[in-house]
Amino acid sequence: MKSISSLSAEQLRRAAAIKEQIDSLENELGKILGGAAGSGNGRRTMSASARARIAAAQRARWAKVKGNGNGRKTTRRKMSAAARAKIAAAAKARWAKAKAAGRKSL
């Protein structure tokens, strides 16, 4: 298939005419079938009860998320001072090794 930029002006005019024919035929078909096909807007309708069920489910999900007031489901875990010191020591060792090798980044 050719790209649009490689088409001549005559080919573009012909393509536009064909597209208009297709659109008019789809509209006509929609009128014949009572709007069941070819309506072209692509939107679906939903019953009021379905919307109510979806809204209730969404409210339940939000209530579950906001249940403890701060938006988190669980409390945050805290790292012990010993674990934090161990991580800091490992980072210092990595940087010392990198600087000894003459690098400016890890």
N, C-alpha and C positions, 0 to 999 in steps of 0.2 A: 504494500500500500504506500502511495506517495504521501509525502508530507504536504501540508497546505502551502508552504512557502515555495514548493517546486511546481505548483499548478499554474496554468496560464489564466489570464483574465476570463477567457471564454469558459474554461472548465469551472472556475469559481462561480460564474453566473449560472451555469447549468446545475451545479450542486445546490446553489441557493434556490433555484426553481424547483428542483426535486424535493428539497426539504419543505418548501411551502406546500407542495402537493401532498406530502405525507401528513403534515399538520392538518390540512383541511380535511383529508380523508379520515384521520383519527377523530376530529371534531364531529364529522358527519356520522361516523360509527357510534360515537358516544350518544348523539341525539337519537339514533335509531334504537339503541339498547337501553335508553333511559338513564344514561349516565353511569351505568354499571361498568362499562369498559371505555377506555380512552378519555377519561375525564381530565387527565393530565396533571392534576394538582398533587398526586402522590400522597395525600393525607388519608389517614384512616380515622374512622369514627370509633368512639369508645362509649360504652353505656355508662350511665351515671353510677350504677352499682360497681362496675369495674373500677372507675376512677376512685370511688369511695374505699374500695378494698386496697388499692395501691396507696392511697393517702394514709390509710390506717397503718399499713405495714411500714411506710416510711416514718411515721410518727413513732412507731414502736422501736424502729432502729435508732432513731435519734435519742429516744428516752434511754435506751440501753447504753449508748455511748456517753450520754451526759449523766448517767446514773449517780456517780459519786461527786458531782459538782464541778470537778476540775477538768472534765473532758477525757480523762484517762481511765482505762478499764482497770488497771492495776497500779499499785504504788511503784515508784521508781526504786530500783535496787541501788544500794550504795556500795562503793568499793572501799575495802578496808585500807587503812593507812599503810600497812605492810605491802599490800598488792600494788598500791600506787607507787611506793618507793621502789619496788622491784621493777616496775615498768620504766620508771625514770632512770634507774641505773642501767637498764638495757639500752635505752635510747642514748644515754651519754656514751656508752661503750660503742654503739654503732657510729655516732658522730666522731668519736676519737679515732676510730679505725679509718673512717672516710677522710678525715683531715690529715691523718698520717700518710694516706695514699695521695694527698694533694688535690682531692676533689672538693668542690664547693657545694655539691648537692649529693644526696643519697641516690 
